[in-house]
Amino acid sequence: MPTFSALTTLADKDRAEALAGAMEDFDPEPTGVGCFEVEDGSGLYEVGAYFDAAPDDIALALMAAAYGAAPFTVSEVPETDWVAHVKRNLQPVAAGRFFVYGSHDADRVPEDCVPLLIEAAMAFGTGHHATTMGCLRALDRLDREGFRARNVADIGCGTAVLAMAAAAIWPDPVIASDIDPVAVEVARANVAANGMEDRVSCVEAAGFDHPALAARAPYDLLFANILKGPLMSLAPEMARSVASGGIAILSGILNTQADEVLAAYRTIGFSLRERDEIGDWTTLVLTCAQSV
């Protein structure tokens, strides 16, 4: 049986949520309705609904007009093996010397690179998103400039690609953490797939709230590829956890948010070393002037 999607956007959270609520009573009844911000801080919201039968175009047009939304786009959604689809279409990524790839592309790994195997089914942190790519590029530049870290942590690690990248180029063990237990299991699976079980340890933690993280602080290098909100909340702990002269690589920050994040970190003893924009996203490389 085919599935149909109906999607629209509007630049007002309250009206978007109201439209999503109204879609619940649409005829034919949708099998699911969603409302979310397209990108954190963008102010643009998408409302979508799924149907077992094609929805009425006129009724959708009236609904969109009533809430000031863009016209709905209706599409038939084909039955898809999404893992196979991603494997076919997700290309390897080169970020500096790092080459992030899935096992289906093992024959495409260049000789002069640092290979990092991340399976396509483990999508978050595959290296394709600008935030992950920005962190990898920053790490590559730091190493080429002569910076060396003996103590590295990856906070909000996702697939642990950043932790593994650091472990691949420097000899000392790295610790990775994530608040999501599923992400921690994914990270451990990736660490095992790359033969780094003795180099990268993965723990479940909210921020820095884990004995293993506390025991190893302060860090020479700390990754935090999360979002603006958590980065702002974690700023005081970041300052306590990065050694004097150490570096924090922060990402998950929209370009429009970067100045606010940078200002917050400057007030607690960090200075800007480098700022890199890739598309809509910014990566900040900060030096800790003093431990707090």
BAFI-3210 file (N, C-alpha, C; in Angstrom, 3 decimals, decimal comma, padded with zeros to 6 digits):
// residues 292
n [1|2|3|4|5|6|7|8|9|10|11|12|13|14|15|16|17|18|19|20|21|22|23|24|25|26|27|28|29|30|31|32|33|34|35|36|37|38|39|40|41|42|43|44|45|46|47|48|49|50|51|52|53|54|55|56|57|58|59|60|61|62|63|64|65|66|67|68|69|70|71|72|73|74|75|76|77|78|79|80|81|82|83|84|85|86|87|88|89|90|91|92|93|94|95|96|97|98|99|100|101|102|103|104|105|106|107|108|109|110|111|112|113|114|115|116|117|118|119|120|121|122|123|124|125|126|127|128|129|130|131|132|133|134|135|136|137|138|139|140|141|142|143|144|145|146|147|148|149|150|151|152|153|154|155|156|157|158|159|160|161|162|163|164|165|166|167|168|169|170|171|172|173|174|175|176|177|178|179|180|181|182|183|184|185|186|187|188|189|190|191|192|193|194|195|196|197|198|199|200|201|202|203|204|205|206|207|208|209|210|211|212|213|214|215|216|217|218|219|220|221|222|223|224|225|226|227|228|229|230|231|232|233|234|235|236|237|238|239|240|241|242|243|244|245|246|247|248|249|250|251|252|253|254|255|256|257|258|259|260|261|262|263|264|265|266|267|268|269|270|271|272|273|274|275|276|277|278|279|280|281|282|283|284|285|286|287|288|289|290|291|292]
n.u [000,849|000,652|002,232|001,570|002,974|002,558|003,831|004,742|005,922|006,445|007,076|006,705|006,452|004,228|002,000|002,748|002,684|-000,022|-001,147|-000,187|-001,605|-004,219|-004,048|-004,270|-006,943|-007,625|-009,244|-008,725|-007,789|-004,591|-001,707|000,366|001,682|003,877|005,915|008,540|011,513|013,335|016,137|018,186|017,524|016,789|014,193|012,359|009,758|008,770|005,891|004,485|002,614|001,504|-000,124|-002,336|-003,849|-004,207|-004,227|-006,716|-006,174|-007,336|-008,441|-006,068|-004,820|-006,569|-006,227|-003,501|-003,570|-005,190|-003,551|-001,408|000,685|003,164|002,170|001,116|003,265|002,691|003,559|004,122|005,345|007,819|008,265|011,119|014,315|016,038|018,595|020,097|019,745|021,065|023,648|024,218|024,209|025,613|028,525|032,115|033,966|036,406|038,289|040,583|043,372|041,875|039,784|036,626|034,537|032,201|031,817|031,082|032,531|035,153|037,083|037,803|039,463|042,032|045,674|047,256|046,106|044,222|042,254|038,837|036,411|033,007|029,869|027,128|024,555|024,752|024,130|024,484|027,124|028,759|030,605|029,740|028,114|028,378|029,245|030,672|032,622|033,894|035,127|036,915|038,568|039,655|041,099|043,003|044,406|045,456|047,234|049,034|050,131|051,733|050,697|050,185|048,329|048,067|046,030|042,792|039,344|036,069|033,137|029,716|029,744|028,518|028,987|031,601|033,545|035,258|036,779|038,087|039,544|041,422|042,752|043,877|045,958|047,549|049,406|048,284|045,641|042,120|039,105|035,612|032,280|028,698|025,348|023,307|022,402|022,196|023,774|026,243|026,594|026,716|029,024|030,937|030,782|031,772|034,359|035,372|035,181|037,154|039,382|040,261|039,890|041,623|042,448|040,439|038,003|034,566|031,925|028,783|027,327|026,038|027,011|029,887|029,554|030,718|032,682|035,028|035,582|036,031|038,273|040,327|040,625|042,535|042,014|044,041|042,998|039,707|036,784|033,576|030,964|028,067|025,224|024,176|022,752|023,423|026,223|026,494|025,462|027,313|029,621|030,992|031,917|033,490|035,574|036,721|037,604|039,432|042,880|045,216|046,261|045,350|043,081|039,805|037,525|034,724|031,516|028,478|027,142|025,208|025,965|024,868|024,767|027,287|028,803|027,608|028,106|030,905|031,399|030,445|032,284|034,641|034,383|034,989|037,613|038,607|040,173|039,910|041,187|040,797|038,337|035,921|033,798|031,426|029,152|026,092|027,111|029,273|032,549|034,366|037,599|039,147|041,391|042,340|043,002|043,432|042,963|039,859]
n.v [-001,192|002,197|005,079|008,454|011,693|014,952|018,094|021,207|024,576|027,199|030,388|030,659|029,616|029,122|029,175|027,094|024,887|024,971|024,442|021,836|020,564|020,911|019,350|016,813|016,222|015,977|014,857|012,424|010,634|011,280|009,111|009,886|012,879|015,634|018,259|020,474|022,466|023,540|024,006|024,389|027,362|028,652|029,597|028,721|026,514|023,157|021,421|018,326|015,563|012,165|009,832|007,075|007,127|009,242|012,626|015,280|017,808|020,380|020,722|020,683|022,990|024,986|024,634|025,298|027,997|029,068|029,092|030,586|029,311|027,935|026,542|023,137|020,417|017,501|014,133|010,840|008,307|006,069|002,544|001,825|000,427|001,738|001,605|000,261|002,114|004,405|003,404|003,151|005,779|007,439|008,966|008,540|010,699|013,205|014,914|017,115|015,173|013,011|010,257|009,357|006,606|004,039|000,463|-000,528|000,954|000,238|-000,433|001,943|003,458|005,750|005,496|007,399|008,483|008,972|006,499|006,157|004,102|004,198|002,964|003,211|002,898|003,940|006,834|009,456|011,677|010,783|012,164|013,518|015,655|019,199|020,065|017,936|017,581|020,062|019,853|017,717|018,830|020,932|019,518|018,262|020,519|021,566|019,514|019,569|022,035|021,562|021,110|018,929|016,555|014,898|014,064|013,572|014,319|013,533|014,976|014,279|012,362|010,875|008,891|008,508|009,329|011,561|011,158|008,814|009,779|011,451|009,525|008,068|009,571|010,350|008,998|008,494|007,262|007,943|009,402|009,033|010,312|010,147|011,281|009,665|006,333|004,571|005,806|005,504|002,728|002,495|003,993|002,364|000,103|001,125|001,812|-000,740|-001,805|-000,370|-001,318|-000,166|-000,644|-000,631|001,941|003,873|004,712|004,449|006,096|006,474|009,526|012,572|015,506|016,270|014,455|011,934|009,517|008,590|010,576|012,780|011,872|011,974|014,613|017,726|018,374|018,254|018,584|019,059|017,938|019,155|018,615|019,512|021,233|024,704|025,401|023,304|023,723|026,307|025,897|024,093|025,539|026,582|024,135|023,268|025,127|024,393|021,905|021,913|022,110|024,695|026,515|024,539|023,208|023,723|022,363|023,429|022,733|022,323|024,613|027,169|029,605|032,076|031,953|031,877|034,120|034,681|032,335|032,374|034,757|034,049|032,094|033,502|035,086|033,368|032,710|031,699|032,050|033,014|030,914|029,945|030,116|028,533|028,355|026,297|026,016|026,563|026,327|026,733|026,141|026,451|027,020|027,097|028,490|027,761|030,085|030,080|027,897|027,424]
n.w [000,000|-000,893|000,592|001,470|001,668|003,093|003,101|004,574|005,215|007,646|009,153|012,002|015,197|016,961|015,208|013,549|015,283|015,909|013,400|013,011|015,029|014,049|011,784|012,780|012,818|010,216|007,176|004,806|007,819|009,107|009,326|010,827|012,309|012,274|013,694|013,468|014,045|011,293|011,235|014,077|015,684|013,358|012,995|011,178|010,508|009,905|008,959|008,800|007,433|007,217|005,114|004,368|002,128|-000,764|000,123|000,020|-002,289|-002,405|000,137|001,625|000,639|001,554|004,280|004,602|003,821|005,805|008,013|007,267|005,973|003,683|000,492|000,629|-000,172|-001,814|-001,872|-003,136|-001,152|-001,677|-000,929|000,823|001,352|003,685|004,845|002,894|000,885|001,908|002,038|-000,657|-001,515|000,242|000,217|000,659|002,895|002,836|005,136|005,789|006,531|007,166|006,341|006,037|005,954|004,807|005,228|002,778|001,039|001,279|-000,571|-001,661|-000,133|000,188|000,035|001,328|003,805|006,882|007,785|008,780|009,842|009,612|009,925|007,624|008,662|011,144|011,528|012,703|012,987|010,927|009,532|007,384|008,004|008,374|010,869|012,079|010,120|010,287|012,814|012,395|010,426|011,900|013,862|012,223|011,257|013,666|014,421|012,270|012,695|014,804|017,331|020,090|021,845|024,889|026,426|025,809|025,341|024,183|024,149|024,067|021,983|019,898|017,161|017,872|016,137|016,234|018,546|017,783|015,622|016,868|018,398|016,380|015,367|017,476|020,273|022,825|025,041|024,520|025,760|025,345|025,459|025,848|026,288|025,512|025,724|023,556|021,618|022,863|022,695|019,921|019,478|020,778|019,158|016,752|017,556|018,059|015,464|014,219|015,412|017,832|020,539|022,733|022,778|022,767|025,053|025,959|027,541|029,276|029,880|031,254|030,100|031,861|033,837|035,063|036,709|035,406|033,533|035,202|036,590|034,750|034,013|034,116|030,535|027,587|025,091|024,072|022,616|021,699|020,092|019,874|020,597|020,557|022,999|024,999|024,895|025,938|028,506|029,530|029,698|032,125|033,271|031,172|031,276|033,692|033,024|030,939|030,431|031,374|028,649|027,074|024,543|023,240|021,004|019,573|018,272|016,264|016,068|014,794|012,267|012,904|015,635|016,613|017,555|020,016|021,489|021,464|022,884|025,433|026,181|026,167|028,414|030,457|030,318|027,886|024,675|021,224|018,819|016,269|013,694|011,830|009,090|007,616|005,241|006,802|009,319|012,163|013,414|016,327|017,515|020,476|022,899|026,185|028,530|031,232|034,006|035,647]
ca.u [000,000|001,492|002,130|001,664|003,393|002,164|004,774|004,717|006,758|006,023|008,061|006,090|006,339|002,878|001,106|003,155|002,146|-001,479|-001,446|000,030|-002,750|-005,388|-003,867|-004,679|-008,357|-007,812|-009,916|-008,554|-006,977|-003,171|-001,102|001,324|001,850|005,058|006,232|009,864|012,294|014,155|017,484|018,172|017,697|016,433|012,874|011,506|009,211|008,137|004,768|004,302|001,660|001,573|-001,457|-002,431|-004,511|-003,839|-005,074|-007,378|-005,335|-008,065|-008,510|-004,744|-004,584|-007,337|-005,594|-002,270|-003,928|-005,766|-002,488|-000,328|001,801|003,401|001,347|001,605|003,801|002,231|004,382|003,976|006,590|008,037|008,822|012,562|015,265|016,793|020,009|020,708|019,727|022,134|024,933|024,443|024,317|026,484|029,875|033,162|034,266|037,774|038,373|042,008|043,956|040,956|038,913|035,535|033,919|031,473|032,462|030,785|033,508|036,485|038,031|038,068|040,281|043,352|046,810|047,844|045,062|043,890|040,911|037,928|035,262|031,734|028,841|026,071|023,374|025,029|024,251|024,925|028,567|029,458|031,572|029,091|027,557|029,393|029,788|031,693|033,702|034,639|035,972|038,003|039,493|040,358|042,070|044,073|045,221|046,205|048,345|050,006|050,783|052,635|050,022|050,048|047,536|048,255|044,810|041,730|037,977|035,055|031,879|028,630|030,575|027,805|029,639|032,981|034,467|036,277|037,675|038,926|040,474|042,529|043,505|044,572|047,156|048,357|049,556|047,673|044,223|041,106|037,820|034,453|031,066|027,442|024,214|022,390|022,999|022,294|024,964|027,427|026,753|027,177|030,425|031,757|030,825|032,687|035,711|035,777|035,346|038,414|040,477|040,787|039,343|042,615|042,819|039,285|036,982|033,286|031,105|027,510|027,403|025,455|028,113|031,117|029,132|031,130|033,959|036,165|035,880|036,595|039,586|041,344|040,730|042,113|042,332|044,791|042,086|038,352|035,783|032,164|030,161|026,698|024,400|024,415|022,230|024,317|027,547|026,408|025,262|028,510|030,789|031,807|032,598|034,529|036,706|037,379|038,059|040,496|044,108|045,723|046,941|044,665|042,210|038,451|036,948|033,277|030,737|027,038|026,778|024,854|026,761|024,214|024,907|028,704|029,282|027,094|028,860|032,272|031,393|030,274|033,521|035,678|034,217|035,479|039,036|039,001|040,423|039,679|042,352|040,394|036,891|035,740|032,408|031,113|027,719|025,412|027,606|030,570|033,372|035,250|038,766|039,436|042,487|042,026|044,078|043,683|041,988|038,929]
ca.v [000,000|003,391|006,095|009,802|012,733|016,333|018,900|022,653|025,323|028,544|031,024|031,040|028,376|028,917|028,796|025,776|023,890|024,979|023,744|020,408|020,080|020,851|018,234|015,564|015,985|016,015|013,710|011,209|010,774|010,967|008,070|010,553|014,316|016,137|019,683|020,697|023,557|022,987|024,039|025,042|028,803|029,221|030,218|028,156|025,256|022,267|020,613|017,225|014,513|010,978|009,273|005,818|007,469|010,588|013,661|016,189|018,984|021,610|020,821|021,051|024,385|025,806|024,515|026,088|029,417|029,461|029,270|031,380|028,434|027,714|025,446|021,789|019,573|016,122|013,172|009,429|007,840|004,673|001,646|001,909|-000,126|002,959|001,313|000,002|003,382|005,251|002,829|003,423|007,202|008,139|008,871|008,802|012,109|013,572|016,141|017,122|013,863|011,959|009,709|008,678|005,756|002,859|-000,778|-000,734|001,720|-000,114|-000,498|003,302|004,172|006,095|005,054|008,499|009,101|008,313|005,977|005,987|003,328|004,484|002,343|004,129|002,777|004,712|008,031|010,712|011,729|010,049|013,043|014,235|016,922|020,254|020,204|016,909|017,890|021,190|019,368|016,929|019,755|021,660|018,597|018,097|021,730|021,638|018,570|020,049|023,205|021,113|020,867|017,533|016,377|013,597|013,758|014,058|013,867|013,850|015,086|014,188|011,776|010,256|007,674|008,528|009,566|012,536|010,484|007,885|010,561|011,848|008,322|007,567|010,353|010,541|007,683|008,304|006,903|008,999|009,033|009,574|010,167|010,637|011,160|008,674|004,998|003,975|006,397|004,893|001,408|002,739|004,409|001,190|-000,753|001,744|001,677|-002,124|-001,998|000,266|-001,929|000,817|-000,876|-000,299|003,335|004,754|004,200|005,141|006,052|007,200|010,632|013,870|016,456|015,715|013,765|010,532|009,428|008,412|011,892|013,614|011,360|012,296|016,068|018,533|017,835|019,078|018,848|018,617|018,130|019,208|018,835|019,292|022,341|025,947|025,360|022,548|024,349|027,432|025,360|023,378|026,418|026,584|022,847|023,264|025,899|023,605|020,620|022,104|022,576|025,988|026,338|023,493|023,650|023,182|022,471|023,466|022,800|022,227|026,023|027,899|030,821|033,192|031,755|031,745|035,254|034,549|031,255|032,854|035,750|033,339|031,383|034,495|035,592|032,378|032,452|031,152|032,993|032,417|030,529|029,737|030,051|027,953|028,224|025,379|026,185|027,317|025,908|027,263|025,428|027,352|026,431|028,031|028,176|028,085|030,915|029,728|026,989|028,131]
ca.w [000,000|-000,942|001,633|000,924|002,612|002,804|003,868|004,387|006,148|008,017|010,029|013,268|015,966|017,478|014,107|013,074|016,213|015,753|012,147|013,249|015,801|013,175|010,843|013,436|012,527|008,756|006,568|005,614|009,025|008,869|010,159|011,699|012,092|012,963|013,592|014,024|013,481|010,222|011,802|015,375|015,627|012,047|013,042|010,127|011,002|008,930|009,424|007,860|007,774|006,358|004,864|003,611|000,863|-001,202|000,732|-000,906|-002,534|-002,088|001,603|002,099|000,271|002,486|005,597|004,570|003,764|007,084|009,016|006,693|005,617|002,264|-000,024|000,913|-001,230|-001,609|-002,609|-002,796|-000,548|-002,064|000,070|000,625|002,309|003,902|005,090|001,591|000,144|002,417|001,635|-002,080|-001,814|001,165|-000,295|001,644|003,134|003,182|005,949|006,067|006,203|007,585|005,297|006,732|004,937|005,235|004,785|001,359|000,264|001,766|-001,684|-002,136|000,852|-000,357|000,843|002,088|004,630|008,144|007,539|009,910|009,392|010,281|009,104|007,197|009,519|012,352|010,697|013,317|013,151|009,878|008,889|006,288|008,472|008,431|012,220|012,247|009,193|010,834|013,905|011,818|009,778|012,956|014,438|011,250|011,242|014,921|014,367|011,287|013,285|015,853|018,607|020,471|023,063|025,543|027,167|024,926|025,615|023,168|024,897|023,095|020,927|018,779|016,661|018,366|015,032|016,622|019,481|017,013|014,806|017,742|018,758|015,192|015,052|018,683|020,899|024,140|025,036|024,429|026,351|024,641|026,259|025,283|027,209|024,942|025,828|022,220|020,998|023,480|022,093|018,550|019,576|021,094|017,971|015,799|018,099|017,812|014,021|013,831|016,161|018,781|021,882|023,753|022,597|022,987|025,972|025,776|028,746|029,237|030,841|030,937|030,223|032,441|035,047|035,112|037,432|034,497|032,962|036,267|036,976|033,743|033,826|032,962|029,219|026,639|023,968|024,359|021,573|022,086|018,887|020,357|020,131|021,278|024,362|025,876|024,957|026,871|029,854|029,957|029,645|033,352|033,395|030,147|031,785|034,737|032,500|029,958|031,067|030,949|027,370|026,321|023,453|023,090|019,663|019,766|017,033|016,450|016,255|013,586|012,079|013,593|017,077|016,960|018,344|021,382|022,131|021,658|023,966|026,704|026,520|026,446|029,784|031,433|030,169|026,588|023,591|019,909|018,022|014,879|013,447|010,496|008,674|006,520|005,036|007,859|010,626|012,597|014,372|017,065|018,177|021,555|023,814|027,579|029,055|032,619|034,591|036,528]
c.u [000,884|001,237|002,333|002,114|002,875|002,988|004,613|005,641|006,111|006,950|007,431|005,814|004,912|001,914|001,464|002,587|000,621|-001,886|-001,263|-001,123|-003,994|-005,287|-004,271|-006,126|-008,663|-008,514|-009,397|-007,592|-005,528|-002,681|-000,069|001,443|003,070|005,239|007,603|010,544|013,277|015,613|017,425|018,462|017,269|015,108|011,929|011,082|008,565|007,027|004,533|003,301|001,794|000,198|-001,341|-003,117|-004,168|-004,766|-005,631|-006,569|-006,032|-008,147|-007,153|-004,439|-005,329|-006,712|-004,324|-002,585|-004,441|-004,696|-001,292|000,897|001,995|002,489|001,969|002,187|003,433|003,056|004,009|005,327|006,795|008,541|010,321|013,298|016,267|018,268|020,727|020,789|020,872|023,485|025,247|024,794|025,248|027,928|030,900|033,456|035,740|037,734|039,803|042,583|043,005|040,026|037,861|034,720|033,106|032,143|032,208|031,755|034,938|037,521|038,393|038,960|041,659|044,470|047,314|046,803|045,013|042,460|040,113|036,666|034,042|030,637|027,698|024,845|023,526|025,217|024,823|026,428|029,317|030,543|030,965|028,516|028,674|030,003|030,902|032,886|034,556|035,577|037,157|039,037|040,293|041,428|043,263|044,992|046,049|047,426|049,429|050,761|051,696|051,999|049,921|049,280|047,754|046,979|043,637|040,386|037,059|033,698|030,713|029,138|029,808|028,464|031,065|033,990|035,573|037,279|038,619|039,931|041,679|043,395|044,320|045,871|048,064|048,352|048,768|046,177|043,304|039,833|036,701|033,217|029,856|026,338|023,262|023,025|023,117|023,526|026,235|027,665|027,238|028,655|031,330|031,869|031,789|034,135|036,236|036,039|036,657|039,609|041,091|040,294|040,326|043,021|041,700|038,305|035,737|032,438|029,815|027,541|026,635|026,539|029,362|030,826|029,432|032,487|035,171|036,562|036,547|038,017|040,679|041,532|041,941|042,665|043,135|043,914|040,728|037,456|034,403|031,374|028,720|025,800|024,658|023,974|023,126|025,716|027,555|026,283|026,535|029,746|031,598|032,568|033,700|035,775|037,462|038,046|039,167|041,709|044,477|046,587|046,329|043,656|040,854|038,002|035,446|032,574|029,293|026,439|026,407|025,690|026,191|024,357|026,354|029,205|028,842|027,856|030,280|032,353|031,287|031,567|034,672|035,586|034,750|036,899|039,494|039,264|040,268|041,000|041,989|038,869|036,691|034,254|032,315|029,604|027,133|026,025|029,024|031,243|034,327|036,377|039,247|040,600|042,107|043,204|044,432|042,605|041,136|038,614]
c.v [001,242|004,303|007,455|010,765|014,079|017,228|020,375|023,307|026,670|029,065|031,525|029,762|028,110|028,496|027,429|024,685|023,821|024,237|022,240|019,808|019,942|019,684|016,897|015,197|016,004|014,743|013,547|011,423|010,414|009,858|008,663|012,015|014,770|017,630|019,889|021,875|022,964|022,932|024,824|026,535|029,446|029,965|029,719|026,761|024,461|021,487|019,548|016,216|013,379|010,322|007,944|006,022|008,905|011,624|014,609|017,481|020,280|021,816|021,221|022,515|025,324|025,796|025,363|027,577|029,911|029,755|030,059|030,576|028,399|026,595|024,088|021,165|018,134|015,192|011,763|008,935|006,376|003,847|001,538|001,176|000,985|002,703|001,070|001,285|004,294|004,722|003,114|004,884|007,995|007,931|009,075|010,291|012,265|014,896|016,250|015,779|012,710|011,556|008,856|007,902|004,642|001,615|-001,057|000,030|001,401|-000,138|000,882|004,088|004,472|005,615|006,154|009,219|008,403|007,809|005,801|005,321|003,651|003,902|003,307|004,060|003,576|006,162|009,249|010,683|010,929|010,882|013,865|015,568|017,929|020,381|019,190|017,188|019,044|020,767|018,569|017,824|020,534|020,784|018,419|019,319|021,871|020,732|019,051|021,279|022,850|020,889|019,367|017,454|014,977|013,142|014,399|013,487|014,349|013,810|015,149|013,531|011,197|008,953|007,509|008,778|010,543|011,929|009,544|008,629|010,985|010,654|007,788|008,309|010,586|009,259|007,440|007,995|008,117|008,506|009,760|009,348|010,672|010,400|010,045|007,281|004,290|004,503|005,778|003,504|001,515|003,108|003,217|000,242|-000,188|001,630|000,268|-002,367|-001,407|-000,282|-001,020|000,589|-000,493|001,172|004,302|004,068|005,063|004,979|006,833|008,288|011,833|014,910|015,772|014,827|012,263|010,462|009,311|009,730|012,787|013,185|011,790|013,788|016,610|017,977|018,816|019,483|018,264|018,953|018,248|019,613|018,531|020,393|023,558|025,864|024,579|023,153|025,513|026,919|024,720|024,272|026,416|025,275|022,702|023,973|025,144|022,353|020,712|022,694|023,962|025,789|025,246|024,074|022,950|023,421|022,334|023,533|022,447|023,613|026,632|029,169|032,002|033,103|031,872|032,887|035,145|033,471|031,723|033,851|035,072|032,661|032,356|034,998|034,612|031,930|031,829|032,287|032,262|032,146|030,441|029,637|029,598|027,806|027,269|025,429|027,055|027,117|026,424|026,296|026,438|026,552|027,455|027,544|028,633|028,833|030,528|028,767|027,757|027,274]
c.w [000,000|000,254|000,990|002,023|002,138|003,712|003,551|005,398|006,469|009,108|011,318|014,049|016,419|016,370|013,556|013,972|016,119|014,485|012,319|014,047|014,948|012,202|011,445|013,093|011,031|008,285|005,131|006,777|008,730|009,786|011,109|011,324|012,878|012,749|014,225|013,336|012,478|010,641|013,091|015,225|014,328|012,070|011,971|010,565|009,870|009,615|008,369|008,365|006,761|006,292|004,122|002,274|000,512|-000,566|-000,323|-001,054|-002,135|-000,577|002,191|001,807|001,208|003,874|005,655|004,602|005,111|008,136|008,477|006,326|004,109|001,775|000,300|-000,353|-000,916|-002,478|-002,190|-002,310|-000,910|-000,890|-000,195|001,736|002,588|004,169|003,775|000,774|000,590|001,982|000,174|-002,310|-000,906|000,742|000,819|001,748|003,493|003,922|006,433|005,656|006,517|006,441|005,996|005,702|005,589|004,677|003,315|000,457|000,677|000,650|-002,223|-001,182|000,261|000,578|001,770|002,936|005,972|008,003|008,830|009,400|010,251|009,400|008,823|008,090|010,804|011,931|011,412|013,561|012,122|009,224|007,785|006,745|008,664|009,821|012,470|011,350|009,712|011,946|013,381|011,147|010,811|013,593|013,509|011,238|012,519|014,883|013,408|011,802|014,456|017,213|018,848|021,783|023,611|026,249|026,434|025,371|024,497|023,868|023,902|021,831|019,744|018,366|017,155|017,259|015,422|017,599|018,741|016,145|015,640|018,108|017,590|014,913|016,255|019,496|022,173|024,060|025,077|025,109|025,606|025,492|025,491|026,303|026,793|025,002|024,477|021,501|021,570|022,896|020,653|018,559|019,850|019,905|016,931|016,261|017,836|016,330|013,519|014,611|017,197|020,208|022,981|023,718|022,959|023,927|025,855|027,029|028,525|030,304|030,319|031,166|030,736|033,652|034,973|035,811|036,518|033,848|033,997|036,609|036,007|033,525|034,584|031,649|028,375|025,458|024,297|023,167|022,211|020,851|019,263|019,782|021,010|022,746|025,310|025,981|025,945|028,312|030,409|030,067|030,948|033,558|032,359|030,677|032,864|034,192|031,471|030,658|030,578|029,704|026,520|025,344|023,529|021,656|019,830|018,419|017,341|016,594|014,909|013,488|012,859|015,117|017,550|017,843|019,802|022,144|022,436|022,809|025,328|027,134|026,799|027,887|030,825|031,118|028,875|025,599|022,258|019,211|016,546|014,795|012,004|010,208|007,499|006,329|006,135|009,235|010,890|013,571|015,000|017,700|019,192|022,415|025,222|028,176|030,480|033,093|035,595|037,753]
res [m|p|t|f|s|a|l|t|t|l|a|d|k|d|r|a|e|a|l|a|g|a|m|e|d|f|d|p|e|p|t|g|v|g|c|f|e|v|e|d|g|s|g|l|y|e|v|g|a|y|f|d|a|a|p|d|d|i|a|l|a|l|m|a|a|a|y|g|a|a|p|f|t|v|s|e|v|p|e|t|d|w|v|a|h|v|k|r|n|l|q|p|v|a|a|g|r|f|f|v|y|g|s|h|d|a|d|r|v|p|e|d|c|v|p|l|l|i|e|a|a|m|a|f|g|t|g|h|h|a|t|t|m|g|c|l|r|a|l|d|r|l|d|r|e|g|f|r|a|r|n|v|a|d|i|g|c|g|t|a|v|l|a|m|a|a|a|a|i|w|p|d|p|v|i|a|s|d|i|d|p|v|a|v|e|v|a|r|a|n|v|a|a|n|g|m|e|d|r|v|s|c|v|e|a|a|g|f|d|h|p|a|l|a|a|r|a|p|y|d|l|l|f|a|n|i|l|k|g|p|l|m|s|l|a|p|e|m|a|r|s|v|a|s|g|g|i|a|i|l|s|g|i|l|n|t|q|a|d|e|v|l|a|a|y|r|t|i|g|f|s|l|r|e|r|d|e|i|g|d|w|t|t|l|v|l|t|c|a|q|s|v]
***
